Amino acid sequence: MTCCDFSLYPYAPSKVAPIILLAAFFFSTIHHIYLNIHYKSWKTTGTLPWGGLLFIAGFALREVSAFDTHNLPLFIASAVLLLVAPPVYALTNYIVLGRTLYYVPYFSPIHPGRVISTFVGLDAVIGALTGNGGARVANADATPSDIKVGKGLLRASILLQVISFFLFVVLEYVFHRRCIRAGILARKPNADANNKNAQKLRRILYLMYISSVIISSRHIFRVVDVWQGYTGYLEQHEWPLYVFDGAFMFANTVMLNIWHPMRYLPNDNKIYLGKDGVTERWGPGWVDKRPFLITFVDPFDIGGLFTKRGKERFWDREEEHPVVGGQQTGGDRKEAVDTV
């Protein structure tokens, strides 16, 4: 077999599918850039265009690789980009949930800022494992032992992705249940029929649930893929890649194009929803005065249970905080409920 006959793919790679998905993610990403400018929400949803750019680059290299099937650097680069892009969308969910907890702080299981630092920290570990494992597997001079270690690191990174996202969903569920029990999200006659803030909060939670299911499905696919290995069904067929890394992730980004999170949340995390579930107020913001390292290691402040350290409950003094006018909240949130 000559070098030109050799292929890194166990099948004839499609030359059409990468172009279709590249174009799809391109238009979605352009729209996300526009939405970030419109809502001035780069700090909260700036990861959406970033994830889209990773997919664009990944499918672009996949297209080139389809014409040069023996080029190992191209093959590895496209695979790594498509591997790391979905966790960026998961990062968006972490940030949005953190902002949601700032909005209703009295039902937050942990300090809202710790949602981002904890899960981003886990993602950093996952990224390090993925990069190290991918480098070992792709190294042409690697020994069989190095390749085995690299595959083990990749398996560990993907499994940690699943565990991390499971914990995220549990955190969201606990917060959701607390809101329901307090009646903020209850669907009762005359309780919130005219309460648009409750409707917006309900919709942002539903968006996070749906996005979580989509991303978790992709994570499960990757876990099975890595455990089956190169000879497994998922590696021997091309369609699973385009379904789980392509169609599923595109559905997720389009959903967030249509129902952008910042249609329902304020841009400033000092704005919070009063305990009546109706009134938005300007508060001082929830500040965790513990050292950063302590907050990272103990995001739930379990140590505070033993030290009986008091927590700042500014929401118990909400009468001291001015009411937010509709023009002071993010973007066109006031009309968002009427149009969804």
Secondary structure, 3 states (H helix, E strand, C coil): CCCCCCCCCCCCCCCCHHHHHHHHHHHHHHHHHHHHHHHCCHHHHCHHHHHHHHHHHHHHHHHHHHHCCCCHHHHHHHHHHHHHHHHHHHHHHHHHHHHHHHHCHHHCCCCHHHHHHHHHHHHHHHHHHHHHHHHHHHCCCCCHHHHHHHHHHHHHHHHHHHHHHHHHHHHHHHHHHHHHHCCCCCCCCCCCCCCHHHHHHHHHHHHHHHHHHHHHHHHHHHHHHHHHCCCCHHHHCCHHHHHHHHHHHHHHHHHHHHCCHHHCCCCCCCEEECCCCCCEEECCCCCCCCCHHHHHHCCCCHHHHHHCCCCCCHHHHHHHCCECCHHHCCCCHHHHHHHC
